[in-house]
Amino acid sequence: MKSLTLTGLVLLAAFAIAQPATAAEVHLFVRHEVNDYAAWRKAFDAFRPEGKKMGAVTAAVYQSVDNPNDVTVTHDFKSSDQAKAFAASPRLKEVMGKAGVKGAPQIWITTRSDK
């Protein structure tokens, strides 16, 4: 039984080491109101390949249940430097303006807390 447990642990460790580092450690949140969600979403989807080139590993979009034009977007990155560069990108600001974002967005960057 000890041998089986040890073998399992060795295999698990080998599997973990062999996996590519794809886990995103940094989460960027953006909340803003848009003029028209459908028009904004089209621009958001068109910008996704550029966002990936800037390091955005994943993205998700949420709409307020009370106001579908109140949008929160999350992007995951492997580093805070990537997230900060993405948030400060002049190209992102240009796309957001053309997509109908109203006012300045709320932006915050986080990492998971295990405590």
Summary of the structure (lengths in Angstrom):
residues: 115
radius of gyration: 19.0
end to end distance: 34.4
largest distance: 63.7
contacts: 290
relative contact order: 0.24
helix: 45%
strand: 30%
